[in-house]
Amino acid sequence: MPKRKAEVDDSESKKICTFVLKKKRRQCKFNCIAGSDFCIYHTTQPTDRKRVACPIDPNHTVWADELEAHIPKCPHARFVSRGQPYFEEDVNAGSDDGGPDGAGTPAHKKRLSAAEAPCTAEFIAKVNKLYDDYTHLIFNQDEPSSTHVPEEPTKTTKHTVQHVAITTHLKRIGLWPQHTSTENQASTNLDLTFVEFGAGKGGLSLHVRTEMTADKCSCKHLLVDRKNFRKKADAKAKAKSNKDAEADEADTTPAAFSRVYIDIKDLLLAKSPDVSKECVAISKHLCGCATDLTIRCIAHANKQPLSQLPSSADATSSSSSSSTATQPLAGHLHVKGLCIALCCHQLINWKSYVNKQYFIDNQFSQSDFENVVAHSGWAVCGPAREGKEDELTLVAAGTLKWSHQEKQLFGRKCKRVLDFGRLLYLKEQCGYNGVQLVEYVQPAYSLENFLLLAW
């Protein structure tokens, strides 16, 4: 009786490499090459085929004769932005020019810490005056959006409350899509894209999408980040889209999210995939100078037609001309507004900051700017440690002695002074009629609890 196919002895054709991996304490599991007891990785026999590093990601290798066929299907190709139509190196990066001290801060210069930055009485007076001059830009509300604070907010509730507060302010300033269907069906606006900068896992976009579904409206979503994350929100959004499509055959909700892996400093927004005629920019905790890169990206996008975007050579000159963001030109991308939860002002640098002229006009040198940046970190130094009261409540600041609470207050003023410059740039250079800072959650949820709004 002949053997069944599964019982055919094919030990010669599928012989396993005999090399022992000492660190893993097991034998190699690759198949041997013909005429050898070892696989291609562990054989000592010469071979005509060579393995070379993949040009997209050198961390893995491919056969040299298969390299051309491998490149189009390399799984790491989606993380490469260079060469894409929406890539232009340093188009939103800013410049080192414009400082009263001459050239800007070199990239290799060590960032000042609050302990190293001078904090004289003259400097403190200048910061306090600038803060008082523009404090009207802070939106006054009776209470931050999250008035019900549990005794110990968990990691989950912290994010949820922040997301709810952000969507509340998006609705308040009129950036939320409207339900336009005459029947009790969801309406989809395919001409509107919510773009999340520094998206990470995409938690904010997922909440926005869920909130829109509850309001029976929807739009497209584009997530921008320079790194790859675990895309947990993408999977949830895709599952929800599939479930809704099965339940309602007439459902026109756009499928899940689109992602672009690129540094914001190199992004041409109007050339991005899945971007619509109108956009709303959102972000939660956009770190340091990434906020300035985003503002400059939006300024360029509002001023250029969809078919023509600035080169890095004229990016600086275009950002200094006036524009009216609230009255878009035909054929141009229109960023209706932005809602950015701010973060990490101590990482801002002179080159990237969008409104150097604001500091120059107020008699701040570049060194003064760097001091403001350094002392902004005091705002998030947390509560005084128990048992260390004497060490933290008497802190030398030049010839002054400051308590822990006074340090925090001055740090918050430094943060707001930096944000005021951004608001003035959005109003004067980008043409947004409404600009605000708002404390959107209580400090129990996040010490970085201010939103930057423009519409």
Disulfide bonds with the S-S distance in Angstrom:
none
